[in-house]
């Protein structure tokens, strides 16, 4: 009898959970016309797309031929470390010297052992397939928390992209490894775990330096949230972790390690560029052109930080009411915290500006910003940019990245799409944070 009662007691919460799930699904079915338009259904649509992606990724691995580009070079580079070489200037693979920070070495050293010294390509593909699904889950969590993008867009963000599937499971580049750590970092920042978020951000930088494109946005957020004095410990976490990870190589040859793994002046080959194909090669390689791009990049970051990201902090009382601007501050007031939209907007926009004015983009660099494009297009849309036009921009970007080799037309189309996104980011409405909206309603 007692056992029966215990069984019923244990089944009670499970039955209630099943009942709530059933109610939610019935409500979703009743509102099926809104299922693809309402951001509150992001998790449901994301779950369906992730299940579909399991099958799609499995099919790609087993039906589409693997293409060797950098995997053997990665394995040769980490094999040098395994054999006892810690001088970065002596580490190289088939495609050239090792040019990635120490985090890359440790992660791909693990892959080296997990794939039979890099020889089991199928195992490596399955590991990267798991990495791809983890990336999608982290991205969907970001979109769920910001609640800005209609769920129908997510189909174009995952299932419809040939190039991204190729980068993950057919090419085995290191760029996806850096980006999954970056998206984990953003989720931690959204959860107000700033120290852990900075730690994961630094880990992502230690895999590939492109993550530094997000750094201006992160710096802005840290200064906004904590002020200069409070931001310094968080920045210290990023710096100390880089030193700890690179310590074996710094002790051997510090100049060689820093110059190789954080080489900001590295020259790119014109034949691989996706974004500047319409330029003469001499201009593409000219230092004055690189300096001009850097100047525009920094200028735009400053303008966005001052004019778009920065908002006056209206203090909110302990009861949640809004303190009017210009009035005497009431007791027990405090500035509102950064909301999810502001955190994601600053980070994604910072990275996107860097992408727009990069000296060169190669095909694997598509994952640097691919998963952020729906947010950039839909989160703060200008009125003139309809759903159809935004989908057209996504389609043209995908087409530009799938044109191999790149042409003057594909590069030009890519820049046109980037210009449209930048323009709508600048002109689009910037809503007040939710705390202010609620307080206005209360008044």
N, C-alpha and C positions, 0 to 999 in steps of 0.2 A: 504493500500500500504506500509506504513512504517512498519507495523507489519510483512508483508511478507518479507521485506528487512531484518528486524531483525532476522526472523527465518532462512533465508538463511545465514545470517552472523554467526549465532550460529552453523549452520550445517556445515559450511565450515571447521573449524578445525577438527571436528569429521570425516567428509568425508575424509580429508587428512590422518588422523590417520588410518582409515579403509583401505585406499588405500595403505599406507606404510606397514601395517600388511599383506595385501594381497600379495604385492610384496615380502615381506620376506618369506611368506609361499610358494609362487611359486618357489622362489629361493631354498628354502630348499627341495622342491619336486624334482627340477631339479638336485640337488646335494645329493639325497637321499642315494646314495652309501657311501657318506662321513658323513651322518647324525650321525652315531654312533661312528665315529672315530675322528671327528674334535671337539676340546673343545669349539669352538665358538658356537656350538649348545647346549651347556649345559643347558641353560634356557628352550629351547623348549623341550628337553628330560625330564628335571626335572619337567616341568609342566605336561607332560603326566604321569610320574611316581607318582606324588603327587595325581593326579586324581585317578589313579589305587589304590593307598594306602588308599584312603577314603573308597573304597569298600572292600579292603582286611581287613582293621582294623575293619570295621563294622561287617564283616563276622566272624572274630576271636572273637570279643566280644560276639556275639549272638550264635555262634556255638561251641565254645571251652570252656570247663568248667574252671571257675575261681579257682585258687588255693590260699588258705590262707597261708601266710608265716609270713610277718612282719606288715601287715596293722593294725591288731588289736593292736599290740604292739605299733605302732606309735600313734594310737588314745588314748591308755591308757597313754602314756607318756605326750602328750599335754594336756590331760584331767587333769592331775595332776597340770600343770601350770595354767589352767583355774580355778581350785579349790583353787589357792593361794599358791602353793608350788613353791618356787624359789630356793631352795637348790638342786643343781643337783644331789647330792648324794642320795636324797630321791625320785628321779623320775625314774620310771622303768615301763616296760611292761611285757608281757608274756614271751618274749625271753631274758629278762635281763635288765640291767640299761640303761638309756638314754646316748648315747655316741656320739651324734651329736651336733654341735654348735647351737647357738641361732637362726640363720636364718631358720634352719629346723623347729624349734618350731613354729615360726610365720607363715610360709607357710603352715605347716600341721595343724595348728590351723584354718586357713582359710578353708582348706579342711574338717576339722572336722565339721564346721558349714555348709558348702556347701553340705555335704552328710548326713545330719540328725544325727550328732554326730557319724559319721563313719559307720552308719548302711546301708546306701544306696550304696551298692557296684557297682551297675550298673551305677549310676551317677558318682562315682569315676572313673570307667573304661572309661566313655565318656570324662571326664576331662583329663585323661591321654592320650586318643586318640588324643585330640587336642594338648596336649603337644608333642606327637610324631610327628604330622604333622608340628608343629612349629620348632621342632628340625631339621627335614628334610629340611625345607625352609632355615633355617639359615646355614645349612651345604652346601646346594646347592649354596647359595650366596657366600660362601667362595670359593667353587670350580670354580664358574663362574669368580670370580675376579682373581684367580691365573691362570686359563686357562691352566692347566697342564694335566688333566686327561681325556681320551676319554670317551664320554658319555655312551658307552655301559656298562662300569663298574658299573654305578649307579644302574643298575638293581640288581646286586649282593649286593649292599650296602643297599637296602631297601626291595624290594619285596621278595627276596629269603631267607631272614634270619628269621628262626622260633624263634631262641632264643631271638632276640631283640624285636620282637613283644610280646613275652611272658613276658619279663622284664617290658615292658611298661604297657600293658593292661591286663595281666593275673596275675601279681604278685604285681603291684603297689608299686615298690621299690622307695626309695628316690634318687637313683643314677641318673635317668633321669632328675629330677628337677635340680640337680647340673649341669648336662651337658648342659641343654638348656641355663642356665645362662652363662656358660663358652663359648658356641658358640656365644651367643650374645656379649659377651666381645670381642671375636676375630674379629667379624664384626666391632665393634667400633674401634678397633685398626687398622684395615685395612682402615677405613675411617679417620685415623689420629685423632680420638677423644680419646687421650691417657688417659685423666683424667676420662672420662666416662667409658672407657674400664677397667681401674684399679678398678673403683667402682663396675662394674658388676663382675669382677674377684673376688673381695673380697666377694661379695654377694654369688657367687658360692661356695667359700671356707666355708662360714657360713652355707651352707646346708650340705656339706660333705667334709671331709678333703682330699679326693683323688685328688681334684683339685690342691693341692699344688705340684703335680707332674709336672704341667705346669710352676710352679713358677721359676725354674732356667732359662727356656727359656725366660720368661717375664723379669726377672732381666737382662739378657744379652741384650735384645732389648732396655730396658730403658737406660742402660749404654751406649749402642751404639748410641742411638738416642739423648740423652740429656747429657751424661756425669754424673759423680757422683753427682755433685751439682744439676743438673737439675732433676736427677732421684729421689732424696730424697723427694720432695713434692708428687710425684706420689706414692711412697712407703708409705708415710704418710697417703695418702687417704685410702690405703688398711688397715693400722693398726688402724686408727681412726674409720673406719666403724665397724671393729670387736669389738672395745671397746664399741661403741654406741649400737650395737645390743645386746651385752652380758651384758650391764650395770645392768639390774634388777637382773641378776644372780650373777654378780661380787660383787654387794653390799651385797648380802645375804651370799655367800660363795665363794670368789674368787678362793681359792685353789681347791675346789670341782669342780667348773665350768671348769677351765683350765685343770685339771687332767683328767676329764671325756670327755670333748668335743675335746680335742687335745692330746689324749693319743697315743703317738708314739710307745710305747712299748707294746701295747695290744697283747695278745697271741691269735692266731687263732687255731681253731679245725682242726685236720688232716683230719677228715672224709669229710670236705667240700672243701678241696683244689682241684683246677683244674690243677695247674701247677707243683706241687711237689709230685704227687702220687707215683712216682717210688722210692722215698727215704724212708728209714726206719723212722718210726714215731719219734724215739728218736733223730735222726739227724735233722728232720724237726723242732722239738721243741727246739733244742739246741741254746743257745745264741751265740756261736761261729759261727754257720752257718748264723745267722741273721747279725752279724757283718761283715762277709765276703761278704754277698750280698750288704750291705751298702757301703763297701769299693769299690767294683767293680762298683756299681752304680755311686758313686761320681767321681771315676776315669774316667769312660766313659764320663760323663757329661763334665768334664774338658777337655778331649781330643777333644770332638766334638766342644766345645766352642772355643778352641784355633786353631784347625786345619780345621774344616769344616764350622762353622758358621762365624768365623772371616775372614774378607776380608779387604785388604788395601783399604783405602778410596782414590780413585783417584779424585782429585778436578775437578769440572766442571765449566767452565766459564759461565757468564751470558748469552752468546749466545748459550750455549749448547755444545761447543766443549770440547774434553777431554784434560786435562793437562797431559803431559807425565811425567812418574815417573822419579825422579831425576833432573828435570828441575826446574828453578826458578819459584815459583808460580806467575802466572799472576794476575794482579789486578782484583777485582770483581769475585774471584773464591769462590766456596762453595762446601762442600762435598755433594755427592748425598744422597737423603733420602732413608730410608729403603724401598725396594720394597715389594710387596705383598708376593712373593715367599719366601723371606727371613724371613718375620714375621711368616708365617704359618709353614715353615720348622723348625724354632727354637722351636716353641711351640709344634708342633706335635712330633718332635724327642725327646724333653725333656720328654714329657709324656711317649712316647714309651719305652725309656730307663728305666724309673721308673717301667713300667709294666713288662719288661723283668726280672727285679731283685727284684720283690715284694716278700715279705716273704710268701704270700699266695694270690691266686686269687679265689674268689667265683663266682658263676655263674652270679650273677647280675653285677659283675664288668666288664663284657664283653662290656657294653656301655661306659666304660671309654676310650676305644680306637677304638671301632668298626668303627665309621664313619671316623676315620683318616687313616685307613688302605689303601684305594685306593690312597690317596695322597702319603703316604710313599712308596708305591710300584711303582707308575707311574710318580711321579713328577721329580725324578732324577734317572732314571733307569740305571743300569749297562747294558752293551751291551749283556752280556751273559744271562740276565734275559728277556726272550721273553714274549709276551702276554700270551701264554699258560702256561708258568711256573708261572707267577704272579697269574693267575686265579687258578692254582693248589694250590698255597700257601693260597689264600683266602678260597678255598674249604676245605683244611685240617684244617685251623683255625676254620672255622665254624663247622666242624665235631667234632673237639676236644671239643668245647664248648657245643655241643649237646650230648656228651657222658655222660650219668648219670647212676650210679656214675662214676666218672673219673677212668681211669685205667692207668697202667704204660705206655701202648702204646699211649693213648690219650695225656698224659702229655708229653711224649717224643716227639710226633709229634708236639705239640704246641711249645716246645722249639726249635725244628729244624726249624720251620717256622719263629719264632722270630729271630733265628740266621741268616737265609737267608736275612730277611729284614734289620737287623743291618749291615750285610756285604755289601749289595748293597747301603745302606745309606752312608757307609764309602767310598766305591769304586766308586759310581756313580758320573757322571760329575756334577760339580757345575757351571752353566752358569753365566756369568757376568750379572749384572742388566741391564735392558732395556736401561737406560740412557747411559750406557757405550757402549752398542751394537750400538745404534743409532749414537753416536758420532764417533765410529770407521767407520761406513759406510760413515759418512760425510767426514772423512779424505780420 
